[in-house]
Amino acid sequence: MVKKIVLCVLTWLTVSCAISAAATDTVSGDEEKVDRVPKIHGVFRGRYEGAWPDYEQRFQVRNARVSLEGNILRDLDYYFRVDLCDRGSIKFLDAWARWRFADEFAVKVGRFRVPFGVDAFRGPGGYIFANRSFIGKEMANVRQVGLQLGYYGRRIPLTVEAGVFNSSAGSDQEVWQKDLDYAAKLSYRLGNVTLSTSYLSLKPSGIRMNIVDGSVGYKWRNLLVEGEYQHLAYCGNGYKDVDAWLIFGSYGIPVKWNPFDLLSFHGRFDAMTDHSDGAPGPDGYLVTDDPARRRVTVGAALSCNVKKVKAEIILDYEKYFFDSGVVDPGGQDNRIVAELVLKF
């Protein structure tokens, strides 16, 4: 593990230094000057969890993400991201290049999160709750290799993204495949309200799954209220349809408690019916990987924000509810979560 971490960090520094050196090249002719110096960002999440009824407990480095981004040309940029410690494992996350054209359009190629959903798009540095929602974690939190075309309206607050992607695992990119994954997302902002709808069709393990998503969010100053719903259908009647939904609210109060400047309170209700990840069991039929459950989460956060640097302490309590007769699959106990988040 130590060797892997050292190798990953050395590789990261080598790439960064190489790009920094290239950034010092002079710009010839009439080419517009571009800041080619790469920018490094990171997110750290360290946490403590305690779970009932037997009160088991643990510490985790939940994330130690590092990203590198920059421009090659005025309209050509790149992005690389790796997690050096996701609960003890190193994970390659993103690597893409994007070309903007005609002011409002862009094409992106590489490995990245497919354009689907809203809560799933929140990164560790922007989480409102310590743990992700069922929609954000279980339903369709998909990173994949592919091509995406986007329209980003300037005259009207409309964003449209659509892409085609491999259906094989992101770590196995040599597989020739007949079936691909498809995704599309539309978002429109109307004053303080943001409306979003998206569609995803994927075939990870032989059975195609189609998911639709709808979301409504309201943002005003330090108040955020959001609701999201997803419906998943398995082709060929391989498994019953799945429904998942969430509604949450967060409200921040400015404070002057040096060094903290914002105290926020948040609450969420999320739920999902029986869910299968699409992988058939030994008998060829889909199995229930996530039994139906509901959850109530309440908590508070105290944060310090200085330009693009953020430090935050989050304390949450989660209460789970299962249908009568359902055995807790483990890892779904009532719990408290205390987390320290650093973002730069």
QUIHU-V347503 format. One line per field, one symbol per residue. ss: DSSP state (A for helix, B for strand, O for the rest). A space follows every 10 residues. Layout:
ss=???
This chain:
ss=OAAAAAAAAA AAAAAAAAAA AAOOOOOOOO OOOOOOOOBB BBBBBBBBBB BOOOOBBBBB BBBBBBBBBB BBBOOBBBBB BBBBBBOOBB BBBBBBBBBB BOOOBBBBBB BBBOOOOOAA AOOAAAOOOO OOOAAAAAAO OOBBBBBBBB BBOOOOOBBB BBBBBBOOOO OOOOOOOOOB BBBBBBBBBB OOBBBBBBBB BBOOOOOOBB BBBBBBBBBB OOBBBBBBBB BBBBAAAOOO OBBBBBBBBB BBBBBBBOOB BBBBBBBBBB BBOOBOOOOB OOOOOBOOOB OOBBBBBBBB BBBBBBOOBB BBBBBBBBBB BBOOOOOOOO OOOOBBBBBB BBBO
